């Protein structure tokens, strides 16, 4: 749960969760850069897991003076989930004032592919989150013309419009310009702006 620092500015812990190859560390770098550009003290604690095999990857970011990136139980104020099941695995890190955004880009684990287990019902999970957390956004369908490698940036753009997101949009755009090189920059900014302007429609939850 967010605390107040000695400078009377709210500290916040952000958790990014997904699987290897979804750009968790890349997304973390952009957020960290944006925080520094905004003059917000920031630290990061990355857990790569089996990232080279498509395994679980999480990254914790602490914003605010003396706020570390270490994530404990009920310690996440803002969760960005790049894969539904991995978002669900982070449930114990949330509290009643947490904000959550995640997308419906499913990467099936071995047990599901091998028909040894069923993929959890995402709609039930969304309904539960909305009962337990402060603000929840579920992107059921990404834009059809968008490359899947940019889903993380799209989610970041939409997250920046949520009530408790701690960094201003302008600083996020400045960070993308600073972190992303070459021809990737235009595509990345476009994906961010698509998320920024994305209007949620009624979904089956």
N, C-alpha and C positions, 0 to 999 in steps of 0.2 A: 504494500500500500504506500502511496506517495507520502513522503515526509517533507518537512520544511528545512532548508539548509540555514546556515548561519547568516546568509545574505537575504533571508526571507523570500527566497525563490523556491518554488516546489521542485523537489527532486523526483525523478521518474526513472523507472526501469522498463526498458523495451526488450521483448524477446521476439526473435525471428526464428521460425521453425519450418523445416522442410526436409528434403532428401538431397543427396549429393547430385550436383549438376543443375540445381535450380537457382543458383546464384545467391545463396545466403550470405556468404562472406562479402561478395560484391555489393549487395544491398547494404550491409553493415558499414562498409567503407563510405558509401554515399551519405548515410545518416551521420556518421562520425564527422565527416568533412563539413556537412551542413551545420552541425552543432558548433564546431570550431569557428566557422564563419560568423555564426550568431553570437559568439562569445560565451557559449554555454560550456562549463566544465564537462568533460566526457571521458568515459573509460569503457573498454570493451573486453569481454571474456568469451572467447570462442571455443566451442566444443565441436570438433569436426567429425567424430565418430567414424563410420565407414564411408566417408564421402566419396572415395574412389570407386565404390561398388554400389552406389545409389543408396547407401545407408542413411541413417538419421543424422541430420546436421542441425545444430541450433547455435544461435549467437545471442549473447546477452549484452545489452548496452545500458550503461548507467549515465544519466544526465543530471547534472547538479553537483555542487561542491560536496566532496567526500562520499559520493554515490558511486559504488563500484558496479562493474558489469556482472558480478556474481548473482545468480538467480536462485532464490530459495522458495520454499513452499509458500503459496499465497503472496509472492513477492513481485509479480508482474503487473504493471499498470497498463501496458499497451502490448498486445500480441498481434504480430503479423504472421499469418500462416500461409505457406506456399503450397501446402498439400493438406487435404481434409483430415486424413487419419493422423498425420503428424501434429496437426492442430489439436486434435482430440487428446493426444498423448500429453499435451501441456495443461490439461484441465486443472491439475493440482496446484499449478503456479498462479492461478487466477483468484481474484477476490471480487466482492460485490461492486467495487468501483472500477473494475478493469474495463478497458475497451478492447474489442477484438475485431479484426478484419481478416478474412481468409477467402480463398478462391477454390472453385470446384475443378481443379486440375489434378486428377487422380493418377497416382503412380502406384500400381498394385504391388504389394509385397509378395514374396515367394509363396507364402501360405495360401494367399488368395488365388494366385496364378495356378497353383498346384491343386486347387479345389479342396484344400484342407480346412479352409475357413472362409467365412463370408465377409465382404467388405461392410463395415458398419453403416447403418442408416444415417446419412448426412443430414437429412431434414429433421430427424429426431434430435440430433446433436445441436442443430441451430436453434430449435425451439427451447432446448434446455439452456443453452447459453443466454438466450434472451431473457429467461427467467432469473438467471443468476448474476448477470453482468450489467454494467451501466449502459454500454452501447455496443451493438453487434452489427456488423455488415458482412453479408455473405454474397460473394460474386458467383452466381450460379452459372452464368454464361459470359465468357470473355468475348470481346469483339472478334468477329469472324476473320477479319483481315490481319489480325495480330499474330506475330511469331511467338510461339510458346516461350522462347527464351526471354521475352520481354514482359511476361506476366508479372514478374516480381516488381518491375518498375511501374507497371500499370497499377498494381495494388498499393505501391508507395504513393502514387499520385492521388488515389482515392482516399488513402489513409490521412493524407495531409489536409483533407477537408473535414475530418472528424473533429468533434468538439474539443477533445483533450489532446490532440496531437501537439507536441511541444515545440515544433520548429516551423517557422513561417514558410509559406510556399516559395517566396523569392529566394530564401537561403537554400532550399532544396534544389532549385533550378541552378543557382550559382555553383552548388556542389557538383551537380551533374556535369556542368561545363568544365569544372576543375578536374574531375576524376576520369571522365570518359574521353577517350582519344579518337581522333580520326573520323571516318565516316559513320562510326557507331554513335557519335554524339547526337546527330540529328534524329536518328531512329529512337534513341533513348529519350530525348526530350519530347518527341512526339508521343511515345507510349505514356510518359509521365502526364502529359497534358490530356491524353484520352482518359486516363484514370481521374484526373482532376475534374473533368467535365462530365464524367459518367453519371447518368441518372438511374437510380435504382428503380426497378419495376417490381410489381407484386410477384412473389414467388410462392411456391407450394409449401410454405412452412408457416 
